[in-house]
Structure formats: C-alpha cells, structure tokens
Amino acid sequence: MPKNTQEAATPWFVDFQDVWLAYNDELRRQNNFAVEAIDLKVRPGEFIAIVGPSGCGKSTFMKLATGLKMPSMGKIRIDGQPVTGPLKVSGMAFQAPSLLPWRTTVDNVLLPLEIVEPYRSQFKHKRKEYEERARKLLQKVGLGGYEDKFPWQLSGGMQQRASICRALIHEPKMLLLDEPFGALDAFTREELWCILRDLWTEQQFNVILVTHDLRESVFLADTVYVMSKSPGRFVVKREIDLPRPRELELTYTKEFTDIVLELRSHIGAFRKPAAAATATATATATA
C-alpha cells in the first residue's frame, strides 16, 4: 500500500506516541522531563480537555501539539503528518486576548490572513472577501456592531470573543485553547462556553482545551484527560457521555456534578502520595 494511502487511512487526527520532553540537553541527561510517556489518540472532530494541577505540564503539552517544541523522545502526528515545526492547520487562543491596540476588532481578526500562507500572498487581492468573512464570524459570536471598535473600547469578554474569531478566521482544522476564559467572571465565562460550543458544533474542527476549570471541561469536551503533577503524564481518561447539545442547565444536575467530583478526586489523589511521603520522611527523621 502506498505511504500516502496508509497515512490517509489512519483514524486519528492527533497521535502522540510515547512522547517525552526535557527543555534542554542538561535536563535530559538528568532525566528531568517536563512531560513523560504521553500517549494520546484523538479522532477527527473530537473535543478534548486537559486538566491537572498547576505546573503539571499542560502548557508544555500545548507547545508540543502546535509544533512549537519538538519532543526529546517519541513521535507526534497531526492530521496524518509528522510534526516537524509550527503547524499551519491550527489556531490558538490564550488567557490574554493580546489584541493589537492600534487595530480595530475586524483588523485584529484579519491578522492571521495577513501573515499565514496561502492567504498572505492573496490578501491584497481578496481583502474585501476576507473582511466579509471576519465580519460574519464576529456577528456569530455577538460582536455585530463592534467590528470597527478598538480593543480598549471592548470588555474583557468581548476581547476574548474577538481572540477566538482571530484563531478561527483561517478555518483551521484544530483549535488550541490555553486557559482562554480563566481571567473572566463566571457569567461571561459561561456565555463564552456556549459560543465555543456552537462554533464547534457548526464547524466540527478538533479542539484541545487546557483548563483548570473542571466544570468547563465537562460541559465542553467529549473526553477529559487528567495530568499528574510534574513530570506530567496522563493518568486518567474520562469519556463524557452527557448528551449533546448541552445547555447550561445541565451543569446544575447531579449527573454533571458527579463527573466533576470524580475528576476532582483524581487530581487530589495524585497530590496525596507526595504529601504522605514527606510526612513519612519527617516522622523517620524525628524518630
């Protein structure tokens, strides 16, 4: 079978095979890894969330998934291709919207089309078409009428909506979100959950969401992965079998909160051994 046919036949959009990362050669010689033994297989169109304690390697995983970092060991394939550098098939949004203050909202959203090929070489010729696409996307997330405002004229929630639009404007196959709603108030955060839910339902791109918010992960994701403390590895995979479409009312049901509590117990369980080991060592030293 030809190689290209084999690649096309793979059922996985994201495929991590025993991936380890140390941030430099000295740390690798010391066996000091930021993440270790990462095995992950994600179906096309799947929405996954990654949760875990601070410093467990969630953001490091994101750098690997975007090709910003290469693994020390192991292999990564995205969309059937080995990852050898920054990916063009992905869009990203972070906790800080990072909109350019001198550009209007629509011009901020258009930015990826100005710098990413094949859009960059066509930008001047197709600017009107691209701007129409950006305005339609902004209207979908409730920013109709704010397209020509500057970032300082928008609330934090509005800025984050614009940031998500910027990440999606070049129609990526995968959206990576690193704590995108962490700085927002609870009501705005829930509103943006619903916006993201609707965009994903409509377009079915892959999503990798890194979050500290367990409710957020259960409400949005098909599958939630729990990472252990550093060096980070996946210790729990939890399929979220709640029916879709999910409405906010679901988050107040026992079925929902039981899953949240279950995930929370896994995170707590991987903190206890370290504390217990410290207590044992202290008791031994005292004796």
N, C-alpha and C positions, 0 to 999 in steps of 0.2 A: 504493500500500500504506500503511495507517495506520502512524503513527510507532511505536506500541506493538508492532505486529506486527514491524516492522523490528528493534526492539531485542531482541525475544524470539528473533528468528531468528539473532542473532549467535552464532557458535560459541565465542566467547571469554568466560571468566569474568573474567579480568583483561586489560585492554587499555591499555597505555601507548603513546601516540603522540607521539614526538619530544619527550619531557619534559626540561626543564631547570629547575634550581632554584639561585637565589642567595639567601642568607639575609637580605639586606636590599637596599634600593634602591641604596645606595652601591656595594656589591659588584657588583650587576648592571651599573651604569654602567661599572665597571672590567672587565666581562666575567670576573668571578671567580665561577665556578659550583662548587657542591659536587658536583652530578651534571649530566651533559650528554647530550643525544641518546639518551635512554633509550627504546628501542622494545622492547616485551615483550608477548607474547600467550600467555595461559595457558588451557588447556582446563578445563572444569568437572571437578572432582575430581582435578586434577593436583597432584602433589607436586613443588615445585621448591626448589632450594637455591641460595643466592648466596654465593660465596666470593671472597676477594680480600685484599690486604694491608691492614694497619691504616690507618684514615684514608681509605679509598678511597671512602666514601660508602654503605656497606651499610646503616648505621642511618638515614641520610638517606632512602634508598630506602624503608625501612620506614615512616617518617613520612609519606611520600607515599602509600604503599599503604593506610594507615589513615585518610587524610584529616586527619591532624594538621598537615600542611603542604600548602599549595597550590602548584602549580608556577608558576615565573616565566613559562614558555612551555610549550606543548604541552597535551595533553588526557589525562585518565585516566578510564576507565570500569571500574566493578566491578559484576559481576552485571547488566550491561546498562544501568546508570545512571551518569551523570556524577558524579564525586566532587566535592562542594561543601563537605564538612565531615566531622567524625569519623563513621566507619561504625558502624552497628549490626549489620551482618552478620558482623563479625569478632570473634575472641577473640585475646588476646595473652598471651604468657608471655616473661619476660626471664631473664637470667642470675641475678639476685637474686630469690628467690621472693616477697619482700615480703608475707608473710602478717602479718595484724594479730595482735600477740601476745596481746591480751586476748580474742580469739575462738577457739573450738575449731576443729578442722580442718573439720568439716562446716559451721560457720557462716562460715568463710572462703570455702569453695566456694560458698556460697549468696549471697555478697555481690553479684555482678552481677545476680541476680534481684531484689535489693532496690533497685537503682538504675537498671536499664535497662527501658524500656517495650518491650512491653506488660506485662512481668512485674511491674514495680513496683506498678502500681495493683491487681494481683491478689494481691500477696504475702501479706498477712494472711489472706485467704480461702483461698489454696491452699498455705499454708506446709507442711502435712503432706505434700502431694503433691510439692512441690519438694524437701523434705528427703529423701523416699524416693528421688527421682531422684539427689540428691547422694550418698547412701549407696551406691547401686548403682554409681555411677561410681567412687567411692573403692574399692569392692571390686574392680572391674575392674583397677585399677592396683596392687593388692596392699596397700591400706591398710585392709582389713577389720579391725576391732578397734581402729583408731586414730582413728575418726571423732570421738570426743569428747575426744581429747587436744589439748593446746595446742601451738603451733608449737615452743616450747622443749623439748618432750618428743619431738620428731621429729628424725631425722638430716637432713642436707642433702639426700640423695636423696629421702627421704620428703616433705620440704617442697616439692621441685620437682615431685613427682608430684601433690601437692595443688594446686600452682600451675597445672599443666596441666588438672586437673579444673575449677578455677575458670574457666579460659579457655574450657572446653567446655560448662559447665553450661547455658548459654542456647542450646545447639545451633546455634552459628554456622555459616555456610556456608564461612567461611575462618578458618584458624588461622595467626597470625603469630608466629614464634618467633625471638627475637633472642638468639643465643648461650645457649640455655636450659640446656645441660649443661656449659658451659665451666668452671664452678667445682667440678665433681665429679671424683672419682677415676675412673680408667679403667674399672674393673669396674662401678661404679654407672652410669657414662655409657652403657656398652653395654647394661646392663639396661634403661635408660630408652629407648634406641633401639628395643628390641623392644616395649616398652609402647606407644610412639608408633606404631610400625609396625602393631600390632594394632588400635589405636583407629582409625587412618586406614583400614585395610583394611575394618573393620566399617562405618564411617560415611561414608567417601568424601567428606569435606569437602576443600576446597582447602587446601594448606599452602604457606606461604612461609617457608623456614628460612634465616636468616642464621647462618653459622658460619665459624670459622677451621679447623675440623677436616675435612680432605678425606675421610678415611675415613667420617666421619659423613655427609657429603653424598652420597657414592657409595652407601653402604648404604641410605639412606632415600629418595633422590629419584628421580623419573622423569627429570628434567632438571637439570643443574647449569650455572649461569651464572658466568663469571669476570669480575670487575670490574677495571678498570685502576686505577692509582694516581690520586689526586685531580687534576683533577676526574674523578669516577668515570663510567665508561660500560661497557656490556657488550662485552667483546672476544672472548669465546668462549662458545658454546652447545654443551653436550655432552649428548646423549641417553644415558641409562644403560640399556642394553639387557639388563641382567642379569635373568634370570627371577625372578618372584615366585611364592610368598613367599620372602623372603631370610632365611636363617639366619646366625648369627654365624660359622659355619664358613666361609662364603663369603669373609669378609674376609681369610682366610689363603691364598686361591688366587691363582695368577699372573694369571688373568683380572681379578680385582678389583684387585690391586696395580698392574697395568699401567695401569688407568684412573686410579688415584690419582696415579701418577707422571706420567702425561700431563698431568693438571690442574696438578700442581705445576710442570711445565716451563713452562706458560703463565704462571703467576704470576711465576716467576723471569724469564721473557723480558721482561716489561714493567717490570722493575726495572733491567735491564741498560742500556737506552738512556740513562737519566738518569745513571748512573754513568759510562758511556762519554763522554757529553757533558761531564761535569765534568772527566774526565781529559784530554780534548782541549783544553778551555779552559785547564787548568793548564799543559799542555805548550806551548801557544801563548804564554801569558804568560811562561813561563820562557825561551822562545826569544827 
